[in-house]
Amino acid sequence: MTFARRFLLGSTALLLSGAMAQAQEACSDYTVVAGDNLRYIARAAYGDADLYRLIYEANVAKIGEKADLIEIGVTLTLPCDPQTETAAVAPEAEPAPETVTPVAATTETAAIEAQPAAPAEKPITMVTGNGYAPFADETLPGGGMMTQLVEMATFRADPGIAYNISFVNDWQAHIDALLPSGAYDLSFPWVRPNCEGSMLSPGDQARCTDFAFSAPFFEIVDGFFAKRDSGLLDVISASGFADKRICRPEGYTTGVLDAAGLTAPTITLVRAEDAEDCFRALAAGEVDLVSVDAEVGDAMVAKLGLISTVASNPHLSTIVSLHVIAHKSNPKAVAMIGQLDAGLIEMYQSGEWYDIVSTALSQQRKQD
């Protein structure tokens, strides 16, 4: 559960020292040096790391169909920038139609033509939602940090995997209906409850029983937000929140509250549709605390203009991790979880995980 954190602390210096972008230009050749990956090269050549597939597709014969780590010394062709290329190509005159004499089909060719084409394999369908900055939101670059991580893990697993990603804002419906019914194969990002523990709410117990979880993609700090003048920012024990109204968005596991003994009737749990509704309720005095992860909470406080009135309690927090999930009744999706885990390991090795995370967090903090 702490692999992502250990990797980040242990490898940041190595990744940064080996990832200095060399001079790269679109419409040219580039020789790979130590520390390179396709995202670094795409950012240097096009100013957009998410154009890494453009480089891959132009060099698949050199990189390999599996998109394993590119080798030092390999010369890659960098296509022209599709975002700025304006060269006009004059349309060619259409050739005169040829006169074709029909030929009677032989028995053999007729039999071949009569065979139905093999059905194309259905793409993997993934669903996430909005309002979860910096991890998932259609308005964020690349759909958010977790969306980018999942797409890159898919690419690392196998560039040929067909998939599509949809945004459905009813997070609870993901686990209650969309995945169990097979409407979607995978959903992200989700916190894995402490499935090995003995104190699980019915909802968390069902999540542990019915769903398969990927390896952790990112670790978050789950904490409590309150008004600055409430006195709740000075509380150093969860018992200090007794009798309080705590808002936690739908879809969020209650495991962090359960483990702290913050269950009914000790507290009043309020379930809002999303984090924004929780913070609006806090501002209006309808709840006393918001229980949510720090990155999402900080982003929401900034978005709603609550920085001067709302802050997070610095004493009480829990580290949890974000995952991709699949319903266990869907064998294709469960197998895909294994592929994502393999792709995630390759992202750690290549530096792409750190690149995506650091860029997304930097962008979020600039907005805050």
C-alpha positions as CSV (number, residue, x, y, z in Angstrom):
1,M,0.0,0.0,0.0
2,T,3.0,2.3,0.4
3,F,5.0,1.3,-2.7
4,A,4.1,4.5,-4.5
5,R,5.3,6.7,-1.7
6,R,8.5,4.7,-1.2
7,F,9.2,4.9,-4.9
8,L,8.7,8.6,-5.0
9,L,11.0,9.3,-2.1
10,G,13.7,6.9,-3.2
11,S,13.8,7.6,-6.9
12,T,13.0,11.3,-7.4
13,A,16.6,12.3,-7.5
14,L,17.5,9.6,-10.0
15,L,14.6,10.4,-12.2
16,L,15.3,14.1,-12.3
17,S,19.0,13.6,-12.9
18,G,18.3,11.3,-15.8
19,A,15.5,13.2,-17.4
20,M,17.0,16.4,-18.6
21,A,15.2,17.0,-21.9
22,Q,17.7,17.4,-24.8
23,A,17.1,19.8,-27.7
24,Q,14.4,18.2,-29.7
25,E,12.4,19.6,-32.6
26,A,9.4,18.3,-34.5
27,C,9.9,17.2,-38.1
28,S,13.4,15.8,-37.3
29,D,15.3,12.8,-36.0
30,Y,16.2,12.4,-32.3
31,T,18.7,10.1,-30.6
32,V,17.6,8.7,-27.3
33,V,19.8,9.5,-24.3
34,A,19.8,8.2,-20.7
35,G,16.6,9.1,-18.7
36,D,14.4,9.7,-21.8
37,N,10.9,8.4,-22.1
38,L,8.3,9.2,-24.8
39,R,6.5,11.8,-22.6
40,Y,9.7,13.7,-22.0
41,I,10.5,13.7,-25.7
42,A,7.0,14.7,-26.7
43,R,7.0,17.6,-24.3
44,A,10.3,18.9,-25.6
45,A,9.3,18.5,-29.2
46,Y,5.7,19.6,-29.1
47,G,5.2,21.2,-25.7
48,D,2.6,18.5,-24.9
49,A,3.7,15.3,-23.2
50,D,0.3,13.7,-24.1
51,L,1.5,13.5,-27.7
52,Y,3.7,10.5,-26.9
53,R,1.5,8.2,-29.0
54,L,2.4,10.3,-32.1
55,I,6.0,9.4,-31.6
56,Y,5.3,5.8,-30.8
57,E,3.2,5.2,-33.8
58,A,5.9,6.7,-36.1
59,N,8.6,4.5,-34.5
60,V,6.8,1.3,-33.6
61,A,9.3,-0.8,-35.6
62,K,12.2,0.6,-33.5
63,I,10.4,0.7,-30.1
64,G,8.5,-2.6,-30.4
65,E,4.8,-3.4,-30.3
66,K,4.9,-3.8,-26.5
67,A,6.3,-0.2,-26.1
68,D,8.9,-1.4,-23.7
69,L,11.5,1.1,-22.5
70,I,13.2,2.8,-25.4
71,E,16.9,2.0,-25.8
72,I,19.7,4.6,-25.4
73,G,21.2,5.4,-28.8
74,V,18.1,4.6,-30.8
75,T,17.3,7.3,-33.4
76,L,13.6,8.2,-33.4
77,T,11.7,10.0,-36.1
78,L,9.7,13.0,-34.6
79,P,6.7,13.7,-36.8
80,C,5.7,17.3,-37.5
81,D,3.6,18.9,-34.8
82,P,-0.1,18.2,-35.7
83,Q,-1.2,21.2,-33.6
84,T,0.8,23.8,-35.7
85,E,1.3,22.2,-39.1
86,T,-0.4,24.4,-41.6
87,A,1.1,23.3,-44.9
88,A,-1.6,23.2,-47.4
89,V,-1.7,20.3,-49.8
90,A,-3.4,20.9,-53.1
91,P,-6.0,18.3,-53.8
92,E,-5.2,15.8,-56.5
93,A,-7.4,15.5,-59.5
94,E,-9.6,12.5,-59.3
95,P,-8.7,9.9,-61.9
96,A,-11.3,8.9,-64.4
97,P,-13.2,5.9,-63.3
98,E,-11.9,2.7,-64.8
99,T,-14.2,0.5,-66.9
100,V,-14.4,-2.9,-65.1
101,T,-15.7,-6.0,-66.7
102,P,-17.6,-8.0,-64.2
103,V,-16.1,-11.5,-63.7
104,A,-18.2,-14.3,-62.4
105,A,-17.0,-15.5,-59.0
106,T,-15.7,-19.0,-58.7
107,T,-17.1,-21.4,-56.2
108,E,-14.0,-20.9,-54.1
109,T,-14.1,-17.1,-54.0
110,A,-17.9,-17.0,-53.5
111,A,-17.4,-19.2,-50.4
112,I,-14.7,-16.9,-49.0
113,E,-16.9,-13.8,-49.6
114,A,-19.8,-15.5,-47.9
115,Q,-17.9,-16.0,-44.6
116,P,-18.7,-13.3,-42.1
117,A,-15.8,-11.1,-40.9
118,A,-14.5,-11.9,-37.4
119,P,-16.1,-9.5,-35.0
120,A,-13.8,-6.8,-33.7
121,E,-13.0,-7.1,-30.0
122,K,-15.0,-4.7,-27.9
123,P,-12.8,-2.0,-26.4
124,I,-12.3,-1.8,-22.6
125,T,-14.8,0.7,-21.2
126,M,-13.6,2.8,-18.3
127,V,-15.7,5.3,-16.3
128,T,-14.6,8.1,-14.0
129,G,-16.3,11.4,-13.0
130,N,-15.9,15.1,-12.5
131,G,-15.4,17.3,-9.4
132,Y,-12.4,15.3,-8.2
133,A,-9.5,17.6,-9.0
134,P,-6.6,17.1,-9.4
135,F,-7.3,13.4,-10.0
136,A,-10.3,13.3,-12.4
137,D,-12.2,16.1,-14.2
138,E,-13.0,16.7,-17.9
139,T,-11.8,20.3,-17.5
140,L,-8.3,19.3,-16.3
141,P,-5.4,18.6,-18.7
142,G,-5.7,15.0,-19.9
143,G,-8.8,14.5,-17.8
144,G,-6.8,14.8,-14.5
145,M,-3.8,13.1,-13.0
146,M,-5.5,9.7,-12.4
147,T,-6.9,9.6,-15.9
148,Q,-3.4,10.2,-17.3
149,L,-1.9,7.6,-15.1
150,V,-4.5,5.0,-16.2
151,E,-4.1,5.8,-19.9
152,M,-0.3,5.6,-19.6
153,A,-0.5,2.3,-17.7
154,T,-2.8,1.0,-20.5
155,F,-0.3,2.1,-23.1
156,R,2.6,0.5,-21.2
157,A,0.7,-2.7,-20.8
158,D,0.0,-2.9,-24.6
159,P,-0.4,0.0,-27.0
160,G,-2.8,-2.1,-29.0
161,I,-5.5,-2.3,-26.2
162,A,-8.6,-0.5,-27.4
163,Y,-10.4,1.5,-24.7
164,N,-12.6,4.5,-24.1
165,I,-13.1,6.6,-21.0
166,S,-16.4,8.2,-20.0
167,F,-17.2,10.7,-17.3
168,V,-20.3,9.9,-15.2
169,N,-20.7,12.2,-12.2
170,D,-22.8,9.9,-10.1
171,W,-19.9,8.2,-8.4
172,Q,-22.1,5.9,-6.3
173,A,-23.7,4.6,-9.4
174,H,-20.3,3.3,-10.6
175,I,-20.2,0.7,-7.9
176,D,-23.9,0.2,-7.4
177,A,-24.9,-0.3,-11.0
178,L,-22.5,0.5,-13.8
179,L,-19.8,-2.0,-13.0
180,P,-22.0,-4.8,-11.6
181,S,-24.3,-4.6,-14.7
182,G,-21.3,-4.7,-17.2
183,A,-22.2,-1.3,-18.6
184,Y,-18.5,-0.4,-17.9
185,D,-15.5,-2.6,-17.2
186,L,-13.4,-0.4,-15.0
187,S,-13.8,2.6,-12.8
188,F,-11.3,5.0,-11.1
189,P,-10.1,6.4,-8.8
190,W,-11.3,4.5,-5.7
191,V,-9.9,4.1,-2.2
192,R,-9.5,0.5,-1.1
193,P,-10.9,-0.1,2.3
194,N,-8.9,-2.0,4.9
195,C,-10.4,-5.3,3.7
196,E,-8.2,-7.2,6.1
197,G,-9.6,-5.3,9.1
198,S,-12.5,-6.4,11.3
199,M,-14.4,-3.1,11.5
200,L,-16.0,-2.6,8.1
201,S,-19.2,-0.9,7.3
202,P,-21.7,-2.9,5.1
203,G,-20.8,-0.7,2.1
204,D,-17.0,-1.3,2.5
205,Q,-17.6,-5.0,3.2
206,A,-19.4,-5.2,-0.2
207,R,-16.7,-3.3,-1.9
208,C,-14.0,-5.7,-0.6
209,T,-16.1,-8.8,-1.5
210,D,-17.4,-7.8,-4.9
211,F,-14.6,-5.8,-6.5
212,A,-11.0,-6.4,-7.7
213,F,-8.5,-3.6,-7.0
214,S,-5.5,-2.6,-9.0
215,A,-2.1,-1.9,-7.3
216,P,-2.1,1.6,-5.8
217,F,-1.6,4.3,-8.4
218,F,-1.2,7.2,-5.8
219,E,-1.4,7.8,-2.1
220,I,-3.5,10.5,-0.6
221,V,-3.8,12.1,2.8
222,D,-7.4,11.9,4.0
223,G,-8.3,14.5,6.5
224,F,-10.9,16.9,8.0
225,F,-11.8,20.4,7.0
226,A,-13.5,22.9,9.3
227,K,-14.2,26.6,9.7
228,R,-11.2,28.4,11.1
229,D,-13.3,29.9,14.0
230,S,-14.9,26.6,14.9
231,G,-12.1,25.4,17.3
232,L,-12.1,22.1,15.4
233,L,-8.8,22.7,13.8
234,D,-7.1,22.4,17.2
235,V,-8.6,19.0,17.9
236,I,-5.9,16.3,18.3
237,S,-8.1,13.2,18.9
238,A,-11.0,11.9,16.9
239,S,-13.0,11.8,20.1
240,G,-13.0,15.6,19.9
241,F,-15.4,15.3,16.9
242,A,-18.1,13.5,18.9
243,D,-21.6,14.9,18.3
244,K,-20.4,16.7,15.2
245,R,-22.0,16.6,11.7
246,I,-19.5,15.2,9.3
247,C,-20.0,15.4,5.6
248,R,-18.4,12.8,3.4
249,P,-19.2,12.6,-0.4
250,E,-21.1,9.7,-1.8
251,G,-18.8,6.9,-3.1
252,Y,-16.1,7.7,-0.6
253,T,-15.4,4.8,1.7
254,T,-16.3,5.4,5.3
255,G,-13.4,3.2,6.5
256,V,-11.3,6.2,7.7
257,L,-14.3,7.3,9.9
258,D,-15.1,3.8,11.1
259,A,-11.5,3.1,12.1
260,A,-11.5,6.3,14.2
261,G,-14.8,5.4,15.9
262,L,-16.6,8.2,14.1
263,T,-19.8,6.3,13.4
264,A,-23.5,6.8,14.4
265,P,-24.6,7.6,17.0
266,T,-21.2,9.2,18.0
267,I,-21.4,11.5,15.0
268,T,-24.0,12.4,12.4
269,L,-22.8,11.3,8.9
270,V,-24.0,13.4,6.0
271,R,-23.6,12.0,2.5
272,A,-23.5,14.7,-0.2
273,E,-23.4,14.1,-3.9
274,D,-19.9,15.4,-4.2
275,A,-17.1,17.3,-2.4
276,E,-18.4,20.7,-3.6
277,D,-21.8,20.1,-2.0
278,C,-20.0,19.1,1.3
279,F,-18.0,22.4,1.3
280,R,-21.1,24.5,0.5
281,A,-22.9,22.8,3.4
282,L,-19.9,23.6,5.6
283,A,-19.9,27.3,4.5
284,A,-23.6,27.5,5.2
285,G,-23.2,26.0,8.7
286,E,-25.2,22.9,7.8
287,V,-22.3,20.6,8.8
288,D,-19.4,21.0,11.1
289,L,-16.7,19.1,9.2
290,V,-15.9,17.8,5.8
291,S,-14.0,14.5,5.6
292,V,-12.2,14.3,2.3
293,D,-8.6,13.9,0.9
294,A,-6.3,16.9,1.2
295,E,-5.7,17.6,-2.5
296,V,-9.4,17.5,-3.3
297,G,-10.2,19.6,-0.2
298,D,-7.6,22.2,-1.0
299,A,-8.8,22.5,-4.6
300,M,-12.4,22.9,-3.5
301,V,-11.6,25.5,-0.8
302,A,-9.8,27.5,-3.5
303,K,-12.5,27.1,-6.0
304,L,-15.3,28.3,-3.7
305,G,-13.2,31.2,-2.3
306,L,-13.1,29.8,1.2
307,I,-9.4,30.1,1.9
308,S,-9.9,32.7,4.6
309,T,-12.6,30.8,6.4
310,V,-11.9,27.1,6.0
311,A,-8.8,25.0,6.6
312,S,-7.8,21.4,7.3
313,N,-7.1,20.0,10.7
314,P,-3.3,19.5,10.9
315,H,-3.4,16.8,13.6
316,L,-5.8,14.1,12.3
317,S,-5.2,12.4,8.9
318,T,-5.0,9.0,7.3
319,I,-2.9,7.8,4.4
320,V,-5.0,5.9,1.8
321,S,-4.4,4.9,-1.8
322,L,-6.2,5.3,-5.1
323,H,-7.0,2.3,-7.4
324,V,-8.7,1.2,-10.5
325,I,-11.5,-1.3,-9.7
326,A,-13.4,-4.0,-11.6
327,H,-16.4,-6.0,-10.6
328,K,-15.4,-9.6,-10.0
329,S,-18.2,-10.9,-12.2
330,N,-16.4,-9.4,-15.2
331,P,-13.5,-11.7,-16.1
332,K,-12.3,-9.4,-18.9
333,A,-12.1,-6.5,-16.5
334,V,-10.4,-8.4,-13.8
335,A,-7.7,-9.6,-16.3
336,M,-7.3,-5.9,-17.4
337,I,-6.5,-5.0,-13.8
338,G,-3.5,-7.4,-14.0
339,Q,-2.4,-5.7,-17.2
340,L,-2.7,-2.3,-15.6
341,D,-0.5,-3.4,-12.7
342,A,2.2,-4.5,-15.1
343,G,2.0,-1.2,-17.0
344,L,2.2,0.7,-13.7
345,I,5.5,-1.0,-12.8
346,E,6.9,0.0,-16.2
347,M,5.8,3.6,-15.6
348,Y,7.8,3.6,-12.3
349,Q,10.8,2.3,-14.2
350,S,10.6,4.8,-17.0
351,G,9.9,7.9,-14.9
352,E,6.5,8.5,-16.5
353,W,4.6,8.0,-13.3
354,Y,6.6,10.8,-11.6
355,D,6.3,13.0,-14.6
356,I,2.5,12.8,-14.7
357,V,2.1,13.2,-11.0
358,S,4.5,16.2,-10.5
359,T,3.1,18.0,-13.6
360,A,-0.5,17.6,-12.4
361,L,0.2,18.7,-8.8
362,S,2.2,21.7,-10.1
363,Q,-0.7,22.7,-12.3
364,Q,-3.1,22.3,-9.4
365,R,-1.1,24.4,-7.0
366,K,-0.8,27.2,-9.6
367,Q,-4.6,27.3,-9.8
368,D,-4.9,27.3,-6.0
